[in-house]
């Protein structure tokens, strides 16, 4: 056996191995960060859906109460529940007209904030640069 065969890998081989390990570590870090952001977004979505379901039930019962109240005031179930329906039609029109100016940017900004929210690790790495 030659002396060269027993020697440790040279500088360039070690550097190449270290570079490959660095790339693998960076890819793993990116996968972990993407998983964390996706999990946070999914968590927010589930919480939002549960809150919306509860809000829907509350709104449903309040609407029924308002319908019967207006029915008692007007003396007609038709007019009582018609007033409640008219209120909802007006709310629908208002939300439809204001969605591009207020609702779309709010949702977009919330999603962007989740994905680009600085964690303690991000702040630590930026501070060391």
N, C-alpha and C positions, 0 to 999 in steps of 0.2 A: 504494500500500500504506500502510496505517495504521502508525503507530508501535506500536500495540498488537499487531499481527500479528507483528512482528519480535521482540518481547520474549520473554524466557525464561518458562517456565511460572511461575505464581504460587506462593506459599507453600503453598496448600492442594493444588495439583496435585503439587508436589514431595513433600509429606508423604504424599499418597495413593500415589504411585509407590514411595516408600521403604517404606511400610507393606506394599504388595503384595509387594515384594521380600523384606521381612522374613518374611512369611508363607510365601513359596516356599522361602526358606532353612530355616525351621523345619520345614516338611514334609519337605524333603530330609534334614535331620538326623534326624528321626524315622524315616524310611525306612532310613537307614543304620544307625541304632542297632538297629532291629528286625531288619535283615538280619544284623548282627553277632551278636546274641543267638541268632537262629535257627541260624546257622552253628555257633556254639559248642555249642548243644544237639544238633545233628545230629552234630557231631564226637564229643561224649561218647557219643551213642547208638551210633555205629559202633565206637568203642573198646570200649564195654561189650559189644556183640555179639561182637566178636572174642575178647575175654577169656572170655566165657561159652562160646563154641565150644571154646576151648582147655581150659577147665575141664571141660567135658563129656567131651572125649576123655580127659583125665587120669582123671576119675572112672570112665569106662567101663573103662579098663584096670586101675585099682586094684580095681574091683568084680570083674572077671574073676579077678584074682589072689586076691582074698579068697574068691571062690566056690570056686576050686580048693583053696585052703588049707583051708577048712572042709570041703570034700569029702574031703580027705586025712585030716583029724582025725576026721571022723564015719564015714568009710568009704563014703559015699554021695554021688554028685553031686547027687541030689535034695535031700538035707538040707543040703549045703554051699551050694548056690545059694539054697535056701529061707531060710537064715539071712541071707544078703545081702539078699534080697527083703524079709524082715521088718524089717531095719534101715532100708531105704528107706521102707517103709510107716510106720514110727514117725517118721522124719524128716519125711515128708509131713504127718502129723497134727500134729506140733509146729509146723511152718511155717504150716500152715493156721490153727491156733488163735492164733498170735501175729502174723499178718499185719496185722490192723487196728491193733494197738498199736505195733508196731515197724517193719514193712516199709513200709506205706502212708505213714506220716509221713516216713520217710527218703527215699522217692522224691519225695514232694511237696516237701519242703524242698530237695532237690537241684535240682529244676527251678526253684523259686522263686529259689534262690541264683544260678542261671545267669542268669535274666532280670533280677534286681535287683542283680547284682554291680556294685560301683562301679569304674569305670575311672578312669584318671588325669584324663581330660577332665571327668568328673562331679565329681571332688573339686576340680578347679581352678575350675569354675563356681560350686560351692557356697561355696568359700572367698572368692570375690570379691563375694558378695552381702552 
